[in-house]
């Protein structure tokens, strides 16, 4: 099982949710407002550094992971890398 951590510019959160919802078994958790600094610069939600990101966590099986990641890659290709879509994968095991 994989644990995906998906970080996206808040302006594209609806696109990511549409992709997650299309994978029926891919339940997810959302952290709606994430502030910080990354390759695209600072996002602090203020006038000096406007904007924020949204963070999603989803635990999925390998076959589902490939299809989901392909769709997320297509979104990144369409939106452009400057929109801050990043996906990180960790090995996961359900313990409870």
NORPEJO-V96235 format. One line per field, one symbol per residue. ss: DSSP state (~ for helix, > for strand, _ for the rest). phi: phi as a letter, one per 30 degrees, with the letter a starting at -180 (. if undefined). A space follows every 10 residues. Layout:
ss->???
phi->???
//
This chain:
ss->_>>>>>>>>~ ~~~~~~~~~~ ~~______>> >>>>_>>>__ >>>_______ __>>>>>>>> _~~~~~~~~~ ~~~~~~~~~_ ~~~__>>>>> >_____
phi->.ccccccbee dcdddddddd ddcedcdacb cdbcclbbdd jdbcibddbd jacbcbbbcb dedddddddd dddddddddj dddidbbccb dbbdcb
//
